[in-house]
Amino acid sequence: MDCRQQLRRAARDGVLIVQVTKHALQRIVERQPKLAERKMEEILDVFRNVVKQGKFKADTTRVLVWTKNYVLLCTFNLEGKLVVKTVVTRATLQEKMERALSRGIAVQWKHVAVEPVERE
């Protein structure tokens, strides 16, 4: 099943479970060094806020979630969970990627759960 269908299903239900990879955690700390001294729960809250307030655009293999500051590159796993692969700041985006961030949809989530991936 492709990511567009998974996103539609999750948006219809209003519930999204987000898993954050170790790589994505490292990237967000690189982007915001202040987060390095924070607890894991506070770092995961950054991802939760981006997902709750961000816009979504999906194709067959990936999902882009973005806000004014961050872009999350994600995919859905077989369990229907959104897996955040990496984090990019809007300032470092290439022009090609910036064009892809047009006409996204905003989803009003009822519940967003964020958890680190146990293993990749």
SVG drawing of the C-alpha trace seen along z (x, -y; Angstrom):
<svg xmlns="http://www.w3.org/2000/svg" viewBox="-12 -30 37 35">
<polyline fill="none" stroke="black" stroke-width="0.4" points="0.0,0.0 1.4,-3.4 1.9,-6.3 -1.0,-8.4 -3.5,-5.7 -1.9,-5.3 -2.1,-9.1 -5.7,-9.2 -6.6,-6.4 -4.8,-8.0 -6.3,-11.4 -9.8,-9.9 -9.3,-8.2 -7.6,-11.3 -5.0,-9.2 -1.3,-9.1 1.5,-7.1 4.9,-8.6 8.2,-6.7 11.4,-8.7 14.6,-7.0 17.9,-7.6 19.1,-9.4 16.3,-11.9 17.0,-12.5 20.6,-13.2 19.7,-15.5 17.3,-17.6 20.0,-18.0 22.5,-19.1 19.9,-21.6 19.1,-22.9 22.1,-22.3 20.0,-23.6 18.0,-20.3 21.1,-18.3 20.8,-19.0 17.1,-18.4 15.3,-15.2 14.1,-12.8 10.5,-13.6 11.1,-17.3 12.9,-16.4 10.0,-14.1 7.6,-17.0 9.3,-19.0 8.4,-16.2 4.8,-16.1 4.4,-19.8 5.7,-19.6 3.3,-16.8 0.3,-18.5 0.9,-22.0 2.6,-21.0 1.3,-20.4 1.5,-17.0 2.2,-15.9 2.5,-12.2 3.5,-10.2 3.9,-6.5 7.1,-6.1 7.4,-9.1 5.5,-11.7 6.8,-15.2 5.7,-17.1 6.7,-20.7 6.4,-23.8 8.1,-27.2 11.3,-25.8 11.5,-22.1 10.8,-19.5 10.4,-15.9 11.0,-13.2 9.0,-10.2 7.4,-6.9 4.8,-4.5 5.8,-1.1 3.8,2.1 2.0,1.4 0.7,-1.9 3.0,-4.1 4.6,-7.2 8.4,-6.7 10.5,-9.9 13.7,-9.1 15.4,-12.5 15.0,-16.2 15.9,-19.1 15.6,-22.9 13.9,-25.1 17.0,-27.2 19.1,-24.3 16.5,-23.0 17.4,-22.6 15.3,-24.4 13.9,-21.2 12.7,-20.2 11.3,-23.7 9.0,-23.3 7.7,-20.0 6.5,-21.8 3.6,-23.5 -0.1,-22.7 0.2,-20.5 -2.8,-19.6 -3.2,-20.5 -4.8,-17.7 -6.5,-18.2 -5.3,-15.3 -7.3,-14.1 -4.3,-12.2 -0.6,-12.1 1.7,-9.7 5.4,-10.0 7.9,-7.3 11.6,-6.6 12.2,-3.5 13.6,-0.6 15.9,0.5 16.3,-0.5"/>
</svg>
